[in-house]
């Protein structure tokens, strides 16, 4: 039979031992000013700390004897938490963020992804650019390479490509490493814009949502078999390079 769980199984012990929780008989004491007091019995060190209105905090438990410091425990925990917070800021320096592109990406979508990539590079993170060819796009890889080359050119002030883009399967991949801080341009976007948040002024009122035209689906896509309208291709992209290739193929068939 399995033993029932104890009610104290989830009780966490303090990270740092103080005062009577210190287990050593003798400790090496450091005064509140940082000077060496020497090796003292534990009870004498505790009395010395209490006489000054402070706590005896164990700062090096693995030393022989353990090293304890006379300090205000609340202030000590605040300083330790502040150091941990500063160290966590640099933990994401080795992380890699991925940006996915397509050969027929809209210019506005490309600018949005450029902004995200610049944010990542300004935070000392690497960026992996992945462009996947879909269907007939594999026959015109030069269009996808132009998109990736344009993407890398726009990010030149923030990072540099580790190597030339490589075609792996149906995807074109390249990794961008951030430039050193002294050579890297500042992020042009504000922290609010980088987080994807927009602040509306109190005078502005939300505009009512307009209903889509009756001859067009609600998602904005054209139905199959419909003609191309004013430079908008059947897949919903403006100036789609693959739509031009289709028109050229149809002209050759009619000729």
C-alpha positions as CSV (number, residue, x, y, z in Angstrom):
1,X,0.0,0.0,0.0
2,X,1.2,3.5,-0.8
3,X,1.8,5.8,2.1
4,X,-0.5,8.9,2.2
5,X,1.0,12.2,1.4
6,X,2.1,14.3,4.2
7,X,0.4,17.7,4.6
8,X,3.9,19.2,4.9
9,X,5.2,17.8,1.6
10,X,4.6,21.1,-0.2
11,X,6.1,23.4,2.5
12,X,9.2,25.0,1.0
13,X,12.2,25.6,3.2
14,X,13.7,29.1,3.1
15,X,16.3,29.8,0.5
16,X,18.7,31.3,3.1
17,X,19.1,30.2,6.7
18,X,19.0,33.0,9.2
19,X,19.5,33.2,13.0
20,X,18.4,30.0,14.8
21,X,17.9,28.1,11.5
22,X,21.7,28.0,10.9
23,X,22.9,24.4,11.7
24,X,26.6,24.9,12.2
25,X,28.1,25.2,15.7
26,X,30.7,27.8,14.7
27,X,30.4,30.4,11.9
28,X,32.7,32.9,10.3
29,X,31.1,36.3,10.9
30,X,31.2,39.3,8.6
31,X,30.1,42.6,10.1
32,X,27.4,44.9,8.6
33,X,30.2,47.1,7.3
34,X,31.9,44.2,5.5
35,X,34.8,43.6,7.9
36,X,35.9,40.3,9.1
37,X,34.9,39.5,12.7
38,X,36.3,36.0,12.9
39,X,35.1,32.5,13.8
40,X,32.5,32.7,16.6
41,X,30.1,30.2,18.2
42,X,26.7,30.4,16.7
43,X,25.0,31.7,19.8
44,X,27.5,34.5,20.2
45,X,27.1,35.5,16.5
46,X,23.3,35.6,16.9
47,X,23.6,37.8,20.0
48,X,25.9,40.1,18.2
49,X,23.4,40.5,15.3
50,X,20.5,41.0,17.7
51,X,22.4,43.7,19.6
52,X,22.8,45.7,16.5
53,X,19.1,45.2,15.5
54,X,19.9,43.0,12.5
55,X,19.9,39.3,11.5
56,X,22.6,36.7,11.1
57,X,22.3,35.5,7.5
58,X,24.2,32.5,6.1
59,X,25.7,33.6,2.8
60,X,28.1,30.7,2.1
61,X,26.7,27.4,3.6
62,X,29.3,25.2,1.9
63,X,32.3,26.9,3.4
64,X,34.1,25.5,6.5
65,X,33.0,27.0,8.8
66,X,29.9,28.5,7.1
67,X,30.2,32.2,6.4
68,X,27.5,34.4,7.9
69,X,26.8,38.1,7.6
70,X,25.2,40.5,9.9
71,X,22.6,42.3,7.8
72,X,19.0,43.3,7.6
73,X,17.3,40.2,6.2
74,X,14.6,42.1,4.4
75,X,17.2,44.4,2.7
76,X,19.3,41.3,1.8
77,X,16.4,39.6,0.1
78,X,15.5,42.7,-1.8
79,X,19.1,43.0,-3.1
80,X,19.1,39.3,-4.1
81,X,15.8,39.6,-5.9
82,X,17.1,42.6,-7.8
83,X,20.3,40.7,-8.9
84,X,18.2,37.8,-10.1
85,X,15.9,40.1,-12.1
86,X,19.0,41.7,-13.8
87,X,20.4,38.3,-14.6
88,X,17.1,37.0,-16.2
89,X,17.2,39.9,-18.6
90,X,20.2,38.4,-20.4
91,X,19.0,34.8,-20.4
92,X,17.2,35.2,-23.7
93,X,20.3,36.3,-25.5
94,X,20.9,32.8,-26.9
95,X,17.3,32.3,-28.0
96,X,16.3,31.9,-31.6
97,X,13.0,33.4,-32.9
98,X,11.5,32.3,-36.3
99,X,9.9,34.5,-38.9
100,X,7.9,32.8,-41.6
101,X,7.6,34.3,-45.0
102,X,5.9,33.4,-48.3
103,X,7.0,34.1,-51.9
104,X,3.7,36.0,-52.5
105,X,3.7,38.0,-49.2
106,X,1.9,41.3,-49.1
107,X,4.1,44.4,-48.7
108,X,2.3,45.4,-45.6
109,X,2.7,41.9,-44.0
110,X,6.4,42.1,-44.9
111,X,6.8,45.4,-43.1
112,X,5.1,43.9,-40.0
113,X,7.4,40.9,-39.9
114,X,10.4,43.3,-40.4
115,X,9.3,45.1,-37.3
116,X,9.1,41.9,-35.3
117,X,12.5,40.8,-36.5
118,X,14.0,44.2,-35.6
119,X,12.5,43.9,-32.1
120,X,14.1,40.4,-31.6
121,X,17.5,41.5,-32.9
122,X,17.5,44.6,-30.6
123,X,16.9,42.2,-27.7
124,X,20.0,40.2,-28.6
125,X,18.1,37.3,-30.0
126,X,18.8,35.5,-33.2
127,X,16.2,35.4,-36.0
128,X,15.6,32.4,-38.3
129,X,13.9,33.4,-41.5
130,X,12.0,30.6,-43.2
131,X,10.3,31.0,-46.6
132,X,8.3,27.9,-47.7
133,X,7.4,27.4,-51.4
134,X,3.9,26.2,-52.0
135,X,2.8,24.3,-55.1
136,X,3.8,25.9,-58.3
137,X,6.1,28.4,-56.4
138,X,8.9,25.8,-56.5
139,X,9.2,26.4,-60.3
140,X,10.0,30.1,-59.6
141,X,12.4,30.1,-56.7
142,X,14.0,33.3,-57.8
143,X,10.9,35.2,-56.6
144,X,11.3,33.7,-53.1
145,X,15.0,34.5,-53.0
146,X,14.3,38.1,-53.9
147,X,11.9,38.3,-50.9
148,X,14.5,36.9,-48.6
149,X,17.2,39.2,-50.0
150,X,15.0,42.2,-49.5
151,X,14.2,41.1,-46.0
152,X,17.9,40.8,-45.2
153,X,18.7,44.1,-46.7
154,X,16.1,45.9,-44.5
155,X,17.6,44.3,-41.4
156,X,21.2,45.2,-42.2
157,X,21.3,48.0,-39.4
158,X,20.3,45.4,-36.8
159,X,21.9,42.1,-37.8
160,X,23.8,40.1,-40.4
161,X,23.1,36.8,-42.0
162,X,25.4,34.0,-40.7
163,X,25.5,32.4,-44.2
164,X,23.7,32.5,-47.6
165,X,20.1,31.3,-47.6
166,X,19.9,27.6,-48.1
167,X,17.1,25.6,-49.8
168,X,16.2,22.6,-47.5
169,X,13.3,20.7,-49.0
170,X,10.6,23.2,-50.0
171,X,11.9,25.9,-47.6
172,X,14.5,28.6,-47.9
173,X,16.2,29.2,-44.5
174,X,18.7,31.7,-43.1
175,X,19.7,32.8,-39.6
176,X,20.4,36.4,-38.7
177,X,22.6,37.2,-35.8
178,X,22.4,40.6,-34.0
179,X,25.1,43.1,-34.4
180,X,27.1,44.3,-31.3
181,X,25.3,47.0,-29.3
182,X,27.8,49.7,-30.3
183,X,27.3,49.0,-34.0
184,X,23.6,48.2,-33.9
185,X,21.0,50.8,-34.8
186,X,18.3,51.7,-32.2
187,X,14.9,50.2,-32.5
188,X,12.8,52.8,-34.3
189,X,9.6,51.5,-32.7
190,X,8.6,52.5,-29.2
191,X,8.2,49.8,-26.5
192,X,4.4,50.1,-26.9
193,X,4.5,49.5,-30.6
194,X,7.0,46.7,-30.2
195,X,4.5,44.9,-27.8
196,X,1.8,45.3,-30.5
197,X,-0.3,47.6,-28.4
198,X,-1.9,50.8,-29.6
199,X,-3.2,53.6,-27.4
200,X,-6.4,55.3,-28.5
201,X,-7.1,58.9,-27.6
202,X,-10.2,59.4,-25.4
203,X,-11.7,61.7,-28.0
204,X,-11.7,59.0,-30.7
205,X,-14.8,56.9,-31.0
206,X,-14.8,53.4,-32.4
207,X,-16.0,53.4,-36.0
208,X,-18.9,51.1,-36.9
209,X,-17.9,48.0,-38.8
210,X,-19.0,48.2,-42.4
211,X,-20.7,45.2,-44.0
212,X,-19.0,43.6,-47.0
213,X,-20.4,44.1,-50.5
214,X,-23.2,41.6,-51.3
215,X,-21.2,40.3,-54.3
216,X,-18.2,39.5,-52.3
217,X,-17.7,36.9,-49.5
218,X,-17.2,38.2,-45.9
219,X,-13.6,37.1,-45.7
220,X,-12.5,39.4,-48.5
221,X,-11.5,36.5,-50.9
222,X,-12.8,36.4,-54.5
223,X,-14.7,33.3,-55.5
224,X,-13.2,30.7,-57.8
225,X,-13.6,31.5,-61.5
226,X,-14.0,35.2,-61.0
227,X,-11.9,37.7,-63.0
228,X,-9.1,39.7,-61.6
229,X,-10.2,43.1,-60.3
230,X,-8.0,46.2,-60.4
231,X,-4.7,44.5,-59.8
232,X,-6.0,42.2,-57.1
233,X,-5.2,38.5,-57.8
234,X,-7.6,35.6,-57.1
235,X,-5.5,34.7,-54.0
236,X,-6.2,38.2,-52.4
237,X,-2.6,39.7,-52.8
238,X,-1.9,42.9,-54.6
239,X,0.7,42.7,-57.4
240,X,1.1,39.0,-56.9
241,X,4.1,38.0,-59.1
242,X,2.7,34.5,-59.7
243,X,-0.5,36.1,-61.1
244,X,1.6,37.7,-63.8
245,X,3.1,34.3,-64.7
246,X,-0.4,32.9,-65.1
247,X,-1.4,35.7,-67.4
248,X,1.7,35.1,-69.5
249,X,0.9,31.4,-69.7
250,X,-2.7,32.1,-70.8
251,X,-1.4,34.5,-73.5
252,X,0.9,31.8,-74.9
253,X,-2.0,29.3,-75.0
254,X,-4.3,31.7,-76.9
255,X,-1.5,32.6,-79.3
